[in-house]
Amino acid sequence: MSTANLPGLRPAPDRRALLQRRIRLLVAATITYNVIEAAVAITAGAVASSAALIGFGLDSVVEVASAAAVAWQFSATDHERRERAALRVIAISFFALAAYVTFDAVRALLGAGQAEHSTPGLILAALSLMIMPFLSAAQRRAGRELGSTSAVADSQQTLLCTYLSGALLVGLALNSLFGWSWADPITALVIAAVAVKEGREAWRGDACCAAPTGLTTSSTNAAEADACADDCCSPTLEDPR
């Protein structure tokens, strides 16, 4: 259930303007980092013949597309009019990511190529594992307070990139240390399933129950808590300011 248009639930105008600027800055930071991440991952993957690293780089391209959709949405004064279109782009990005990761994982399990050790890949995966959770959490908080489902959905895309970073780090490490080439594709298939779930939620427009949390009444807040079945969104009762 979306409450973005119910009276009394919106943050004050000055708070809304601050949240919109914050989301634009976070999206810009996400795009910048992912462009660099994609270039490094794809180059390192090509050198090491690592399908996992190349796939990780392509995931960064998908993340850029998702963040760009939110940037386009919030470039308009009335960003809510572009919400549905932005959600469609994010959902399609999730589905495209799931399709590629599944295809790449199956190829790896069938023995298509033997990846070599990659020090740049290990460093990149570790850095992403540290950076992405902060970007995701900050955008998710701002998106939920503003009541923007697309901003929350894009933060979930960033969070998925965090999971993929962890999977890549484990896969590269196990392959380098023990020669367990099957570890990475198995984990990738799990991530693909999560991507499909997030894509479906973004397409329906109910990603993480994005409802404004700035100025709420206790009765409405209780109703929202009952309507929210997603574990990722516990209602915020206090004014975040």
N, C-alpha and C positions, 0 to 999 in steps of 0.2 A: 504494500500500500504506500503510495507516495503522498506526502503532505506538503509538497513544495508550494502549492497555491492556496493553502488554508490560511485565513487571517490569524494574526497573532503569533505565527511561528517563525516569521522571517527575522533575521538579525536586523539591527538598526541600519539605516542607509550608509552611515560612515563605516560601520563594521563590514557591511557587504562589499563596499568599495575596497577596503583593506584585504578582505579574503580573495576578491577577484585578482587584485595585484599579486597577492601571495601565490595563487595558483599559476598565474602567468609566469612568474619567476621560477617556480618549481618545474614547470613544464619546459621552460627554456634550459634549465640546468640538466634536466633529464635528456632532452634532445642532444645537447652538446656532448654530454658524457657518452651517450649511446652511439653517436657518430664516430667518436674516437674508439670506443670499444669494438664497433663493427670492423673498422679498418684494421685494428691490431689483431682481432680474432681471425678474420678471414685470411690475412697475410700469414700469421703464424700457423694456421690450419693448413694452408697450401704448402708451406715449407715442411711441416711434419706429416703431411698426408693424413691429417686428423679430421675425420668427418664430424666428430663431436665439436671441435673448435670452429669449423666452418659453419655448422649448424647454429652454434652459439652466436657467431657473428651475424647470421641471417636473422636470428631472434632479435638482435639489437636493431636491425633494420625495421622489423615489425614494431618494436617498441617506439621507434622514431615516428612511424606512421600513426600509431595510437596517440602519442603525445602531440603530434602536429594537429590531429583532429580536435583535441581539446584546446590547443592554442588558437585554432581557427574559430572555435566556438566562443572563446572568451575575448576574441578581438572585437566582437560586436558589443554594443552597449546593452542590448537586451539579449544576453547570452542564452536565456532559456528557450528562445525560439529555435535555436540550433541544436538543442539537446538531443533530439531523436536522431538527427543525421550523424552527430558525433558518436552516439552509441552504436549506430550501425557500422561505422568504420572500425570502432574498437572491437566489436563482436567479430567482424570479418577478419581482423588482425589475429584474434585468438584462434579462430578456425584454421587460418592459413598456417599459423605456427604449429598447431596440433598436427595438421596434415604433414608438414615437412618433417617434424621431429619423429613422427611415426614411421614415415618412409625411410628416413635416415637410420633409425634404430633397427628396423627390419633388415636393411641392407647390411648393417654392421653385424647383426646376429647371424646372417647368412655367410659371413666371411668376406665381405667386399672390402678389401684393403686392410692393411695392418698399420695402425698409427704408431708413430715414433714418439719418443720423449720430447716434451716441449716446455722448456723453462718459461718463455714468455706466456704460454697458455696458463701455466700454474699461477704465475704472478697476477695475470689479468683476472682469473677466476676468483682469487683471494681478495683482490681489490673490490671487485663487483659485489662480493659477498658482504663486505663491510659498508660499502657506500649505498647500495640500492635500498636496504631496509629503511634508512633514514629518509630518503627521498619519498619512498612509498608511504611511510607513516605520516609525514608532514602533509603530503597532498591529500591523503585520506581524511585527516582531521579537518582540513580546510574545506574539502568537498562535502563532508557530512554536515558541518556547521552551516555551509551555504545552501545545502539541499541539492547539490549537483550530482546526479547519478553518473554522468559521464566522467566527472573528475574522480569519483570514487572508483569507477570501472577502470580508468587509466592507472590509478594507484594499484589496483589489483594486477594489472599487466606488469607494472614495475616489480610488484612482489613476486610474481611468477618468474621474472628474470632473476630474482634472488635465489629461488629454488633451483633454477637451471644453473646458476653459478655454483651452488653447492654440489649439484650433481656432476657438473663438469669437473670441479676440483677433485671430488672423490674418484671419478672415473679416470682422470689423468694420473692421479697419484697411484691408484691401484694398478693401472697399466704400466706405469713407470717402475713401481716397486716389485710387483709380483707377476706382471704379464697377464692380468685378468682383464682381457679385452671385452668380456661380456658384461661387466659391471655398469659401464656407462649406458649402453643401449637399454638395459632393463630399467634403469632409473628414468631414462628419457621417456619410456612408454608410460610410466606413472605420471610424469609431468604433462604429457600429451593429454591424458585423461582429465587432469585438472584444468588444462587450457580449454577443453571442450565444455566443461562445466561452467567456467567463467564466461566463455563466449555466449553460452545460452542465457546466462543471467543478464549479460550486457544487452543482448538482443531483446530480451523481454523488458529491459529497463528497470530491473529490480536488484541491481548490483549492490549487495551489502546494505540494503534498506537505507538508501541515502535520504535522510530526512533532516531538515534544519534542526540544529540543536541549540541555537543561540537563545531565543526568547520563547520559552515553552511554558504551558500550564501543566500542573501536576496530573490532571485528568487526561489530557491529551498525551502526555509523556507515557502514562501507564498504558494507554491504548496502543501507542506505538511499540512499546515493549512486548505486548502480547502479539502484535502483528509481525514482529521481526523474528523470523525463525532461523536466521543465519547466525552462526556462532561468531562471525567476525564483527558483528555490530552490537555491542552492548550499549544501551541508551546512556547518554550523558545527562545527568540531572542538574549539574551546576552550570552556571554561566561561565564559559571558558575565558571570558575577559577578566 
